[in-house]
Amino acid sequence: MDSAIYDPRPSRADAPLHASASSGLKIVIVGGFGVGKTTMVRAVSEIRPLDTEATMTQVGFGVDDPTGAPGKTTTTVAFDFGRITIDTEHVLYLFGAPGQERFWFLWDRLFTGALGAIVLVDQRRISDSWYAIDRLEHQRTPFIVACNNFGADFRPQEVRDALDLEPHVPLIECDARHRDSCKQVLISLVEYLYNPEIHT
C-alpha cells in the first residue's frame, strides 16, 4: 500500500462508539474555498475521516475560482466527516462544509442541530468568510473564528474589523495541518459555548 495515502486510523465501522456514549455533539467547520476545512477534519479526527474530495477538472473552470488557493487540485463536493470521543458519554461529530458558492445551499442543512461552528479564515482572503458568518448569524448558530496560518503574521484586530465581529466572538490562530492546534480550536469553541460570559 502507498505510504503516502495510508491512514492507520480505524474506520468508523472498526471503531464503534463506547456502549455508554449518550451525547453526540455536532460541530460544523465552514469558510471559503481552500481555507483548510478538509485538512482540519483530517488532522483532528480519531477515525479515518470520510471526505468527498474530487479532483478539480476543466468542467469547473469559470465556475470555481481557484486563484486564491494556488496549487489546489481537489475540492470538497458534499462534506467532510470526522469524530472525536471526549469521554465515555460525549462524542464530537465534525462536519466540514464545502467552500464554493455553488454548494452553499448545503450549509443550512449542515447547520441544523449543530452545537456550534468554526469559521476558518485565510487572512489573505478575508472576504471569502463573510457569507459563512452571515449564514451562522441568520441561523443563530454560535461560532468562533480561527485564522489558518498560511505564513502571514496573525493580525487579529484587522481580521476582527474586516469581519465586523462582535467583541464576544473568540478569534484565534491555528494551523489546520496539526492535530494539537486543531484540538485547541475545538476546546476554544466548547469553552465559548458553555461559558460565553468569559468572552464578553
C-alpha positions as CSV (number, residue, x, y, z in Angstrom):
1,M,0.0,0.0,0.0
2,D,1.2,3.5,-0.8
3,S,2.5,5.0,2.4
4,A,1.6,8.5,1.2
5,I,-2.1,7.6,1.3
6,Y,-2.1,5.0,4.1
7,D,-4.0,6.1,7.2
8,P,-3.5,4.0,10.3
9,R,-6.6,5.3,12.0
10,P,-9.5,2.8,12.1
11,S,-12.6,3.3,10.0
12,R,-15.8,4.2,11.8
13,A,-17.0,0.6,11.4
14,D,-13.8,-0.7,13.1
15,A,-14.1,1.9,15.9
16,P,-17.7,1.7,17.3
17,L,-18.8,4.1,19.9
18,H,-18.4,3.2,23.6
19,A,-21.6,1.5,24.9
20,S,-22.1,4.3,27.4
21,A,-21.9,7.1,24.7
22,S,-25.2,9.0,25.1
23,S,-24.5,12.5,23.8
24,G,-23.5,13.4,20.3
25,L,-22.4,17.0,19.7
26,K,-22.3,18.3,16.2
27,I,-19.7,20.8,15.1
28,V,-19.6,22.4,11.7
29,I,-16.4,23.8,10.1
30,V,-17.2,26.5,7.4
31,G,-15.2,29.0,5.4
32,G,-14.2,30.0,1.9
33,F,-12.7,27.8,-0.8
34,G,-9.3,26.3,0.1
35,V,-9.0,27.7,3.7
36,G,-8.3,24.2,5.1
37,K,-11.6,22.8,6.3
38,T,-10.9,19.3,4.9
39,T,-7.3,19.5,6.3
40,M,-8.6,20.3,9.8
41,V,-11.1,17.4,9.8
42,R,-8.4,15.0,8.6
43,A,-5.9,16.3,11.2
44,V,-8.1,16.0,14.3
45,S,-10.4,13.1,13.7
46,E,-9.8,9.9,15.7
47,I,-11.2,7.8,13.0
48,R,-10.3,7.7,9.3
49,P,-12.4,10.7,8.1
50,L,-15.0,10.5,5.4
51,D,-14.4,13.1,2.8
52,T,-15.9,13.9,-0.6
53,E,-12.8,15.3,-2.2
54,A,-12.9,15.2,-6.0
55,T,-10.2,16.2,-8.5
56,M,-10.8,19.7,-10.0
57,T,-11.3,19.5,-13.7
58,Q,-11.8,21.8,-16.7
59,V,-15.6,21.5,-16.1
60,G,-15.2,23.7,-13.0
61,F,-13.3,26.4,-15.0
62,G,-15.2,29.6,-14.8
63,V,-17.4,28.2,-12.1
64,D,-15.0,27.8,-9.2
65,D,-12.3,30.4,-8.7
66,P,-9.0,28.7,-7.6
67,T,-6.9,31.9,-7.8
68,G,-6.9,32.3,-4.0
69,A,-5.6,28.8,-3.4
70,P,-2.8,28.2,-5.9
71,G,-1.8,24.6,-6.3
72,K,-5.1,23.2,-5.0
73,T,-6.1,20.2,-7.2
74,T,-9.1,18.8,-5.3
75,T,-12.2,20.2,-3.8
76,T,-15.0,19.0,-1.4
77,V,-18.3,18.4,-3.2
78,A,-20.5,17.4,-0.3
79,F,-19.0,17.5,3.2
80,D,-16.2,16.0,5.3
81,F,-16.9,14.0,8.4
82,G,-14.8,13.1,11.4
83,R,-15.3,12.0,15.1
84,I,-13.6,12.8,18.4
85,T,-14.5,10.9,21.6
86,I,-14.4,13.4,24.6
87,D,-15.2,10.8,27.3
88,T,-17.4,7.7,27.8
89,E,-20.6,9.7,27.3
90,H,-19.7,12.6,24.9
91,V,-18.7,12.5,21.3
92,L,-18.0,15.3,18.9
93,Y,-19.1,14.9,15.3
94,L,-17.2,17.2,12.9
95,F,-18.7,18.2,9.6
96,G,-16.6,20.2,7.1
97,A,-18.7,22.2,4.7
98,P,-17.8,22.8,1.0
99,G,-16.4,26.3,0.3
100,Q,-17.6,27.1,-3.2
101,E,-20.6,29.3,-3.7
102,R,-22.4,26.6,-5.8
103,F,-22.5,24.4,-2.7
104,W,-23.7,26.9,-0.3
105,F,-27.2,25.5,-0.5
106,L,-25.9,22.6,1.6
107,W,-24.8,24.8,4.5
108,D,-28.2,25.5,6.2
109,R,-28.8,21.7,6.3
110,L,-25.4,21.1,7.8
111,F,-26.1,23.8,10.4
112,T,-29.3,22.1,11.6
113,G,-28.7,20.6,15.0
114,A,-25.2,22.0,15.3
115,L,-24.0,22.9,18.8
116,G,-21.7,25.4,17.2
117,A,-19.4,26.2,14.3
118,I,-15.8,27.1,13.5
119,V,-15.3,29.7,10.7
120,L,-11.9,29.0,9.2
121,V,-10.3,32.1,7.7
122,D,-7.4,32.8,5.3
123,Q,-6.2,36.3,6.2
124,R,-5.2,36.8,2.6
125,R,-8.9,36.3,1.6
126,I,-10.9,37.6,4.5
127,S,-13.9,38.5,2.3
128,D,-14.4,34.8,1.5
129,S,-15.7,34.3,5.0
130,W,-18.4,36.9,5.1
131,Y,-21.1,34.6,3.8
132,A,-20.3,31.9,6.4
133,I,-20.7,34.4,9.2
134,D,-23.9,35.9,7.7
135,R,-25.5,32.4,7.5
136,L,-24.4,31.4,11.0
137,E,-25.8,34.6,12.5
138,H,-29.0,34.1,10.5
139,Q,-29.3,30.6,11.8
140,R,-28.4,31.7,15.3
141,T,-25.6,29.2,15.5
142,P,-22.8,30.2,17.9
143,F,-19.4,30.3,16.3
144,I,-15.7,31.2,16.8
145,V,-13.3,32.3,14.1
146,A,-9.9,30.6,13.6
147,C,-7.3,32.0,11.2
148,N,-5.4,29.3,9.5
149,N,-1.7,30.0,9.4
150,F,-0.6,30.3,5.8
151,G,2.6,32.0,6.7
152,A,1.4,35.6,7.3
153,D,1.6,37.3,10.7
154,F,-1.6,37.0,12.7
155,R,-3.4,40.3,12.6
156,P,-6.4,39.8,15.0
157,Q,-7.7,43.3,15.1
158,E,-7.5,43.7,11.3
159,V,-9.4,40.4,10.9
160,R,-12.0,41.3,13.6
161,D,-12.6,44.7,12.0
162,A,-12.8,43.2,8.5
163,L,-15.4,40.6,9.6
164,D,-17.2,43.1,11.8
165,L,-17.1,40.5,14.7
166,E,-18.9,41.2,17.9
167,P,-16.4,41.7,20.8
168,H,-17.5,38.4,22.5
169,V,-16.8,36.2,19.5
170,P,-13.4,34.4,20.0
171,L,-10.8,34.9,17.4
172,I,-7.7,32.6,17.4
173,E,-4.9,31.5,15.2
174,C,-4.4,27.8,14.2
175,D,-2.5,25.5,11.9
176,A,-5.1,23.2,10.3
177,R,-2.4,20.6,9.5
178,H,-1.6,19.9,13.1
179,R,-3.8,17.9,15.4
180,D,-2.8,19.7,18.6
181,S,-3.6,23.1,17.0
182,C,-7.0,21.8,15.8
183,K,-7.8,20.4,19.2
184,Q,-7.1,23.9,20.8
185,V,-9.6,25.3,18.3
186,L,-12.3,22.8,19.4
187,I,-11.5,23.4,23.0
188,S,-11.9,27.2,22.5
189,L,-15.3,26.6,20.8
190,V,-16.6,24.3,23.5
191,E,-15.4,26.7,26.2
192,Y,-17.2,29.6,24.4
193,L,-20.4,27.5,24.1
194,Y,-20.5,26.6,27.8
195,N,-19.0,29.8,29.2
196,P,-19.9,32.6,26.8
197,E,-19.8,35.2,29.6
198,I,-16.0,34.9,29.8
199,H,-15.7,36.4,26.3
200,T,-18.0,39.4,26.9
